[in-house]
Amino acid sequence: MKDVFYQKLVEIIDATKVKTNEPLRERTTLHIGGNADYFVLPTKTEEIQKLILLCRNEKMPYFIMGNGSNVLVSDLGYRGLIIYLNEQYGKVDIDKDGFVTAQSGVLLSKLSKSIAAKDYTGFEFAEGIPGTLGGAVTMNAGAYGGEIKDCIVYAKVIDIDGNIIKINKEELLLGYRRSVLQDKKYILLEAGFQFNKGNPGEINKRMLELRKARREKQPLEKFSAGSAFKRPVGYYAGKLISDSGLRGYQIGDIEVSCKHCGFVINNGNGTAKDFLAMLKYIIKTVEDKYDVTLEPEIRLLGDI
Ligand SMILES: Cc1cc2nc3c(=O)[nH]c(=O)nc-3n(C[C@H](O)[C@H](O)[C@H](O)COP(=O)(O)OP(=O)(O)OC[C@H]3O[C@@H](n4cnc5c(N)ncnc54)[C@H](O)[C@@H]3O)c2cc1C
């Protein structure tokens, strides 16, 4: 599909970083979905800016993908451009006062290890979240009592017109799995964090404990997007699903994990259609039984 839009892409970004008909299944932790018409791996901020403006001028839909750990891709794929902000756009700087500046593509596992290696504390919670910083700030990711909101100082973003804006913590409107980035379709370029020195032994111990807890409680050996639903106020989604008798319930190759009912897993050949049917079935069953409406956490991509 080397058409006019492709030619415009390679005027902005090196041709080796531009792909067409790219399988998205391999780019997500759920391993579901079809191909994207166009897929780019920018390494520079000005490339991202130009890509946004190009898409706007050409009326081409675009989607920012980090590590694809919270995305369900349509079985039909995506008719647009995926701007993939992963490790190739993931520089990190940690200064002597504990101020961390990181590009959005850095993986949280790598970022948290780099921060811990300099004996700074406060980011241990993020090590086991299999996403990028971009996805984490957008979703205000959190785990085991910590969240992005606790340590972020500022975010540098691009708005839909291609302008670069620096926004402070308050303006980010970080709440449970939400931020202003979702409302305004901002793209995270970079974020700044402040940490304090900690006890190296305690930092390592905490990280080991959290790793162990995840391995014991979550089906990490299976394809999933983590918790399928947000935590309803006053309840745990996993417990409601389990108490509704859905542990191990299957639709095609999609299954409610027996290890952790909050996780909906793909046993290998699952489809987006079955995944969505499963979400609907779970929502209806829990609603009928407990009068609680579960809200999916996952983002949908493509015509589903
Ligand atoms: C096994 C497992 C465990 C998990 N555990 C947790 C957990 O403990 N806590 C938790 O909060 N989440 C958890 N998750 C969910 C997921 O890892 C997080 O939501 C993560 O922050 C998503 O990051 P990502 O880079 O994969 O984003 P993606 O899945 O690629 O994208 C998610 C959303 O963020 C947007 N986005 C991505 N990058 C950018 C950017 N640079 N600028 C603007 N928007 C962007 C996308 O457009 C999309 O809307 C888990 C997932 C799995 C598979």
The ligand as a Tripos MOL2 file, in Angstrom:
@<TRIPOS>MOLECULE
LIG
   53    58     1     0     0
SMALL
NO_CHARGES

@<TRIPOS>ATOM
      1 C1         -0.5980   -8.1100   33.2640 C.3       1 LIG1
      2 C2         -1.0440   -6.6740   33.3660 C.ar      1 LIG1
      3 C3         -1.0320   -6.0270   34.5860 C.ar      1 LIG1
      4 C4         -1.4540   -4.6950   34.6930 C.ar      1 LIG1
      5 N1         -1.4150   -4.0920   35.9060 N.ar      1 LIG1
      6 C5         -1.7920   -2.7940   36.0120 C.ar      1 LIG1
      7 C6         -1.7380   -2.1350   37.2710 C.ar      1 LIG1
      8 O1         -1.3480   -2.6930   38.2820 O.2       1 LIG1
      9 N2         -2.1430   -0.8420   37.3230 N.ar      1 LIG1
     10 C7         -2.5740   -0.1630   36.2140 C.ar      1 LIG1
     11 O2         -2.9050    1.0330   36.3350 O.2       1 LIG1
     12 N3         -2.6350   -0.7560   35.0260 N.ar      1 LIG1
     13 C8         -2.2530   -2.0500   34.8850 C.ar      1 LIG1
     14 N4         -2.3130   -2.6650   33.6720 N.ar      1 LIG1
     15 C9         -2.8740   -1.9280   32.5100 C.3       1 LIG1
     16 C10        -1.8240   -1.1580   31.6690 C.3       1 LIG1
     17 O3         -0.5420   -1.7520   31.7790 O.3       1 LIG1
     18 C11        -1.7240    0.3150   32.0900 C.3       1 LIG1
     19 O4         -2.9590    0.9780   31.8840 O.3       1 LIG1
     20 C12        -0.6360    1.0620   31.3220 C.3       1 LIG1
     21 O5         -0.4530    2.3170   31.9100 O.3       1 LIG1
     22 C13        -0.9290    1.2280   29.8380 C.3       1 LIG1
     23 O6          0.2700    1.6770   29.2150 O.3       1 LIG1
     24 P1          0.5820    1.3490   27.6800 P.3       1 LIG1
     25 O7          1.8380    2.0400   27.3070 O.co2     1 LIG1
     26 O8          0.5550   -0.0980   27.4340 O.co2     1 LIG1
     27 O9         -0.6390    2.0620   26.9860 O.3       1 LIG1
     28 P2         -1.4970    1.5540   25.7640 P.3       1 LIG1
     29 O10        -2.2200    0.3160   26.1500 O.co2     1 LIG1
     30 O11        -0.6600    1.4890   24.5430 O.co2     1 LIG1
     31 O12        -2.5380    2.7540   25.6310 O.3       1 LIG1
     32 C14        -3.5040    2.9820   26.6550 C.3       1 LIG1
     33 C15        -4.1320    4.3530   26.4120 C.3       1 LIG1
     34 O13        -3.1330    5.3500   26.5960 O.3       1 LIG1
     35 C16        -2.9740    6.1280   25.4100 C.3       1 LIG1
     36 N5         -1.5600    6.4870   25.2670 N.ar      1 LIG1
     37 C17        -0.4860    5.6710   25.2600 C.ar      1 LIG1
     38 N6          0.6570    6.3970   25.1570 N.ar      1 LIG1
     39 C18         0.2680    7.6920   25.0760 C.ar      1 LIG1
     40 C19         0.9610    8.9390   24.9390 C.ar      1 LIG1
     41 N7          2.3050    9.0170   24.8450 N.pl3     1 LIG1
     42 N8          0.2410   10.0820   24.8770 N.ar      1 LIG1
     43 C20        -1.1190   10.0540   24.9460 C.ar      1 LIG1
     44 N9         -1.8350    8.9160   25.0690 N.ar      1 LIG1
     45 C21        -1.1430    7.7490   25.1330 C.ar      1 LIG1
     46 C22        -3.4910    5.2600   24.2680 C.3       1 LIG1
     47 O14        -3.9040    6.0400   23.1650 O.3       1 LIG1
     48 C23        -4.6380    4.5320   24.9590 C.3       1 LIG1
     49 O15        -5.7820    5.3420   25.0060 O.3       1 LIG1
     50 C24        -1.8910   -3.9900   33.5300 C.ar      1 LIG1
     51 C25        -1.8850   -4.6450   32.2890 C.ar      1 LIG1
     52 C26        -1.4660   -5.9740   32.2050 C.ar      1 LIG1
     53 C27        -1.4430   -6.6430   30.8580 C.3       1 LIG1
@<TRIPOS>BOND
     1     1     2 1
     2     2     3 ar
     3     2    52 ar
     4     3     4 ar
     5     4     5 ar
     6     4    50 ar
     7     5     6 ar
     8     6     7 ar
     9     6    13 1
    10     7     8 2
    11     7     9 ar
    12     9    10 ar
    13    10    11 2
    14    10    12 ar
    15    12    13 ar
    16    13    14 ar
    17    14    15 1
    18    14    50 ar
    19    15    16 1
    20    16    17 1
    21    16    18 1
    22    18    19 1
    23    18    20 1
    24    20    21 1
    25    20    22 1
    26    22    23 1
    27    23    24 1
    28    24    25 2
    29    24    26 1
    30    24    27 1
    31    27    28 1
    32    28    29 2
    33    28    30 1
    34    28    31 1
    35    31    32 1
    36    32    33 1
    37    33    34 1
    38    33    48 1
    39    34    35 1
    40    35    36 1
    41    35    46 1
    42    36    37 ar
    43    36    45 ar
    44    37    38 ar
    45    38    39 ar
    46    39    40 ar
    47    39    45 ar
    48    40    41 1
    49    40    42 ar
    50    42    43 ar
    51    43    44 ar
    52    44    45 ar
    53    46    47 1
    54    46    48 1
    55    48    49 1
    56    50    51 ar
    57    51    52 ar
    58    52    53 1
@<TRIPOS>SUBSTRUCTURE
     1 LIG1         1 GROUP 0 **** ****
